[in-house]
Amino acid sequence: MRLLGLFVALVSISVSAVSSDLGAAESSVVKGADIASLKYDATLSEITYPFDVEHFTVESQGQSLDMAYMYLPSTGTKPVVVLLHGKNFNGAYWQQTARYLHQQGYGVLIPDQIGFGKSAKPTEYQYSFAALASHTKALMSSLDIKESIILGHSMGGMLASRFALLYPESTSKLLLVNPIGLENYLLYSQYKDVDFFYQQELKKTAKSIQAYQQKNYYAGQWSQRYAELTYFMIGQVQGPDKDTIAQVNALTYDMIFTQPVIDEFSHIKVPTRLILGTRDRTAPGRNWQKAGNTYELGRFDKLGERVVHTLQDGKLYQLSGLGHLPQVEDFERFKAVLTQALQ
């Protein structure tokens, strides 16, 4: 087995140096693995997560769906923190955050949402943030978790917001880490059919996946750790279920564009804390904006101040110089702010 950062791939990966034009930093990233050999199925059965994976059956839309999750029960009296992953991630990337929280005495629940990670990937399914929130609530109920702190990153921030709106009695606090959806994208971008996203997904390669994240998440910087977070995606687009992955990814992209939460932020009743890396410029729809649009999408250095005033009980923590994944780029700085936000 070769350790792939947050995961362990139970496959033999040959060592080679692969050339590419992603930038000078790329050559130092691929020395440890033959990227072309990564081939994973839809539910990442060949990948081991950092904590024991359990399974919960979700009954939804006439289907019995398997929902994978990791759960670290509280070691004291502190509440459970539910960690909700982003679109280009799965629960495993929360490893460092989860370990820290658990060491502090918190319980930690880390689900892979339906359509992501090790969970089921139905293609005949109406994906919605409300549905994913209801699955998360059902999972919590099965574990006798009546109330928790809900923490969402990226797309998980949209889901966390919807959860807090639907289940305020189960949400003691809402924490959003560089969430997308702090603006209503269809006000500024053209609507695209699911077929458009499906075709875009089919074009993805190892090179394009890493290039996108290097440019958009890390401002051109790159490292082995950043690369390892892309391996599961690369393995899936090169694996036997790549068409299923493309279909599901297309359906969940549609969810992001057609189900905004920002216009309902004033209705969030629970204490809400925004943790934003201000260098972040992530903006779904930037490449197909409406003709004549002059509004600049993805300005996280401005969005925080704008959004926090719409919340009934909001507080903003800004991390200058960090981008879309502050918890990965500089965990020590993120940890200090997270600790404040939890208090």
C-alpha positions in Angstrom: 0.0 0.0 0.0 1.1 3.5 -0.7 -0.1 6.3 1.6 -1.9 8.9 -0.4 -2.0 11.7 2.2 -5.5 11.6 3.6 -6.3 8.2 2.2 -4.5 4.9 1.7 -5.0 3.5 -1.8 -5.1 -0.3 -1.6 -3.6 -0.6 -5.0 0.0 -0.8 -6.2 1.1 2.5 -7.6 4.4 2.6 -9.4 6.8 5.4 -8.8 7.6 7.7 -11.7 8.2 11.3 -12.6 5.6 12.6 -15.0 6.1 15.8 -16.9 3.4 18.4 -17.4 3.0 22.1 -18.1 1.0 22.9 -14.9 4.0 24.9 -13.8 7.4 24.4 -12.1 5.8 23.3 -8.9 4.1 20.4 -10.7 7.3 18.4 -11.2 7.8 18.1 -7.4 4.3 16.8 -7.0 4.1 13.7 -9.2 7.3 12.1 -8.3 5.7 9.8 -5.7 3.0 8.3 -7.8 2.1 7.3 -11.3 -1.0 9.4 -11.8 -2.1 7.5 -14.9 -2.5 4.3 -12.8 -5.1 5.8 -10.5 -8.4 4.1 -11.3 -11.2 4.1 -8.7 -14.8 3.0 -8.8 -17.8 5.2 -8.0 -17.7 4.5 -4.3 -14.0 4.6 -3.8 -13.9 1.0 -2.5 -10.1 0.9 -3.0 -9.5 3.9 -0.8 -9.2 3.7 3.0 -10.4 6.8 4.9 -8.6 8.1 8.0 -11.3 6.9 10.4 -13.5 3.8 10.5 -16.3 4.1 7.9 -19.9 3.2 8.9 -22.9 3.0 6.6 -26.5 4.2 7.0 -29.4 3.5 4.7 -31.3 6.5 3.4 -34.8 5.9 2.0 -35.4 8.6 -0.6 -37.3 9.0 -3.8 -38.2 5.4 -3.9 -34.6 4.2 -3.5 -32.6 2.7 -0.7 -29.3 4.6 -0.8 -26.1 3.8 1.1 -24.7 6.8 3.0 -21.1 6.4 4.3 -19.9 8.3 7.3 -17.2 8.6 10.0 -18.1 9.2 13.6 -15.9 10.1 16.5 -18.1 10.2 19.7 -17.5 13.0 22.2 -15.0 12.2 24.9 -16.7 14.6 27.4 -19.6 17.0 27.6 -18.9 19.0 24.5 -21.3 18.8 21.5 -20.9 17.0 18.2 -19.6 19.0 15.3 -21.0 17.9 11.9 -18.4 18.5 9.1 -19.9 18.9 5.6 -17.6 18.5 2.6 -17.4 20.6 -0.5 -18.2 19.5 -4.1 -14.7 18.5 -5.2 -14.0 16.7 -1.9 -15.2 14.0 0.4 -15.3 13.5 4.1 -11.6 12.3 4.3 -10.1 15.8 3.7 -11.5 16.8 7.2 -8.9 14.5 8.9 -6.8 17.2 10.5 -9.8 19.3 11.6 -11.6 16.2 12.9 -8.6 15.1 15.0 -8.2 18.5 16.5 -11.8 18.8 17.4 -11.9 15.3 18.9 -8.8 16.1 20.9 -10.6 19.1 22.3 -13.4 16.8 23.5 -16.0 17.4 20.7 -17.8 14.6 19.0 -17.2 14.7 15.2 -19.6 13.4 12.5 -18.3 13.4 8.9 -20.8 12.2 6.3 -20.2 11.6 2.7 -23.3 13.0 1.1 -25.3 10.9 -1.4 -23.6 11.5 -4.7 -20.2 11.9 -3.1 -17.2 10.0 -1.7 -18.1 6.5 -0.6 -21.8 7.0 -0.7 -24.3 5.9 -3.4 -24.2 7.7 -6.7 -27.8 7.5 -8.1 -28.2 9.0 -11.6 -32.0 8.9 -11.6 -32.3 11.2 -8.6 -33.3 14.8 -7.9 -30.4 16.2 -6.0 -31.2 19.1 -3.7 -29.7 20.8 -0.6 -33.0 20.1 1.2 -32.7 16.4 0.4 -29.1 16.2 1.5 -29.9 18.1 4.7 -32.7 15.7 5.4 -30.3 12.7 4.9 -27.9 14.3 7.3 -30.7 14.9 9.9 -31.8 11.3 9.6 -28.2 10.1 10.1 -27.9 12.3 13.2 -31.2 10.9 14.6 -30.0 7.4 14.1 -26.9 8.2 16.2 -29.1 10.0 18.8 -27.5 13.4 18.1 -30.3 15.8 18.9 -28.4 19.0 18.4 -25.0 19.9 16.9 -22.7 22.5 15.5 -23.0 22.4 11.8 -19.8 23.3 9.9 -19.7 23.4 6.1 -17.0 24.2 3.6 -17.4 25.3 0.0 -20.6 23.6 -1.3 -20.9 22.2 2.1 -21.5 25.7 3.3 -24.7 25.9 1.1 -25.8 22.6 2.5 -25.0 23.7 6.1 -27.0 26.9 5.5 -30.0 24.9 4.2 -29.7 22.5 7.2 -29.8 25.4 9.7 -32.9 26.9 7.9 -34.7 23.6 7.9 -33.6 22.3 11.3 -32.8 25.2 13.6 -33.8 23.1 16.6 -31.0 20.7 15.7 -28.4 23.4 15.0 -26.7 25.1 18.0 -24.3 27.1 15.8 -23.6 27.4 12.1 -20.0 27.7 10.9 -19.2 28.4 7.2 -15.7 28.1 5.9 -15.3 29.7 2.5 -18.7 28.7 1.4 -19.8 29.1 -2.2 -23.3 30.5 -2.6 -22.6 33.8 -0.9 -24.0 35.3 -4.1 -26.9 34.2 -6.4 -25.0 33.0 -9.4 -27.9 33.1 -11.9 -28.2 36.8 -11.4 -24.9 37.2 -13.2 -24.3 34.0 -15.2 -26.2 32.3 -17.9 -28.3 29.2 -17.1 -26.7 26.0 -18.4 -28.6 22.7 -18.8 -27.4 19.6 -17.0 -26.2 18.3 -20.4 -23.7 21.1 -20.5 -22.2 20.1 -17.2 -22.2 16.5 -18.2 -20.1 17.2 -21.3 -17.7 19.4 -19.2 -17.3 16.5 -16.8 -16.5 14.0 -19.5 -13.6 16.3 -20.7 -11.9 16.2 -17.3 -8.4 14.8 -17.1 -5.7 14.5 -14.3 -4.0 17.5 -15.8 -7.2 19.7 -15.9 -8.3 18.7 -12.4 -4.9 19.7 -10.9 -4.6 22.8 -13.0 -8.0 24.1 -11.9 -7.3 23.6 -8.2 -3.8 25.0 -8.5 -5.1 28.2 -10.1 -8.3 28.7 -8.2 -7.6 27.2 -4.8 -4.0 28.0 -4.2 -3.1 31.0 -6.3 -0.7 29.1 -8.5 1.1 27.4 -5.6 1.3 23.6 -5.5 2.6 20.9 -3.2 2.3 17.2 -2.7 -0.3 17.7 0.0 -2.5 19.7 -2.4 -2.0 17.1 -5.1 -3.1 14.3 -2.9 -6.5 15.9 -2.5 -7.0 15.5 -6.2 -6.1 11.8 -6.4 -9.6 10.4 -5.7 -11.1 12.7 -8.4 -8.4 11.7 -10.9 -9.0 8.0 -10.1 -12.7 8.3 -10.7 -12.4 10.1 -14.1 -10.0 7.4 -15.1 -11.9 4.6 -13.5 -14.6 2.1 -14.7 -17.5 4.3 -13.5 -16.4 7.6 -15.1 -19.8 8.0 -16.9 -21.7 7.7 -13.7 -19.4 10.2 -11.9 -19.9 12.6 -14.8 -23.7 12.3 -14.6 -23.9 12.8 -10.8 -21.4 15.7 -10.9 -23.6 17.4 -13.6 -26.7 17.0 -11.5 -25.0 18.4 -8.4 -23.7 21.4 -10.4 -27.3 22.2 -11.3 -28.2 22.1 -7.6 -25.6 24.8 -6.9 -26.9 27.2 -9.6 -30.6 26.7 -9.2 -30.9 26.4 -5.4 -29.4 29.6 -3.9 -29.4 30.0 -0.1 -28.0 33.6 0.1 -31.4 35.2 -0.2 -32.6 33.4 2.9 -29.6 34.3 5.2 -31.7 36.8 7.1 -34.0 33.9 8.2 -31.1 31.9 9.8 -32.0 32.1 13.5 -28.9 30.4 14.9 -25.5 32.0 15.7 -23.5 32.0 12.4 -19.8 32.4 12.0 -18.1 33.1 8.7 -14.5 32.0 8.3 -13.1 33.3 5.0 -9.8 33.1 3.4 -9.9 36.5 1.6 -7.7 35.5 -1.3 -10.4 33.1 -2.5 -12.0 33.9 -5.9 -14.0 30.7 -6.4 -17.1 31.6 -8.4 -19.2 28.9 -10.2 -20.4 30.4 -13.5 -17.6 32.9 -14.0 -16.8 31.5 -17.4 -20.4 32.0 -18.8 -21.5 35.3 -17.3 -24.3 37.3 -18.9 -23.4 39.8 -21.6 -22.7 43.2 -20.1 -22.4 42.0 -16.6 -20.0 44.2 -14.6 -20.4 42.5 -11.2 -17.2 40.6 -10.2 -18.0 37.2 -8.9 -16.1 35.4 -6.1 -14.6 38.4 -4.3 -14.4 36.8 -0.8 -12.5 39.8 0.4 -15.7 41.8 0.0 -18.4 39.2 0.3 -17.9 38.6 4.0 -18.6 42.2 5.1 -21.6 42.3 2.8 -23.1 39.0 4.0 -22.5 39.2 7.7 -24.8 42.2 8.1 -27.7 40.1 6.7 -27.5 37.6 9.5 -29.5 37.8 12.7 -26.4 36.7 14.8 -23.4 36.8 12.6 -19.7 37.3 13.1 -16.9 37.4 10.4 -13.4 36.0 10.7 -11.1 36.9 7.8 -7.9 35.1 7.0 -5.8 37.4 4.8 -3.6 35.7 2.3 -5.4 32.4 2.4 -7.7 31.0 -0.3 -10.5 28.5 -0.7 -9.1 25.9 1.8 -7.7 27.8 4.8 -7.9 24.6 6.8 -5.5 23.0 4.4 -3.2 25.9 3.5 -2.5 27.0 7.0 -4.1 24.8 9.7 -2.5 26.7 12.6 -4.1 30.0 11.6 -7.4 28.2 10.8 -7.3 26.4 14.1 -7.0 29.6 16.1 -10.0 31.2 14.3 -12.0 27.9 14.5 -11.4 27.8 18.3 -12.8 31.4 18.6 -15.8 30.7 16.4 -16.7 27.6 18.5 -16.7 29.5 21.8 
